[in-house]
Amino acid sequence: MKQHFIILLTLWVLTLVACQPTQESPNATADSQTYFPITIDGHELQLQLALNAAEQQKGLMHRDTLAEDHGMLFLFDQPGQRAFWMRNTRIPLDIGYFDSNGTLLEVHKLFPYDETSVPSANATVLIAVETNRGWYQKHHVKPGARIDLTALQTALKLRKHPNSALQHP
């Protein structure tokens, strides 16, 4: 009987341990597929980070959908004029161009499969954020709005990617 009780107690404890919610380790590896919560003008987006040339060239290509309030953030090594196109990209998008202070400079529409470059008018672009078409308008996010650089810095640390061109908040 005592042995029976010990077996049942052990099974009960194992069940409790197995049913505990798991938490991601603070050292969990983040990669190009990881979404990070980053706000623009107080409106949260879940953004993947395109940090190197391969990630930036692929961008949002070959996707059929993009969840609401999701997108991709492109971070460059130095400010400059930027241009994006929509090769193999099926989703109608908007792109916002930001400077190193995290200030939104301009927003442009991007059309599915259109390979015509959509350049920034400004030559101080360090960050570009692609979202579903209409996101900026829906949330009344206009030039002068700010992206949360603290959240971006946190995401960069998790991706193990330093970027000295960002102005520190």
Secondary structure, DSSP 8 states (H G I E B T S, - for coil): -HHHHHHHHHHHHHHHHHTS-----TT----TT--EEEEETTEEEEEEEE-SHHHHHHTTTT-S---TTEEEEEEEEEEE--EE--TT--S-EEEEEE-TT-BEEEEEEE-TT--S-EE-S-S-EEEEEEEETTHHHHTT--TT-BB-HHHHHHHHHHTT---TTS---
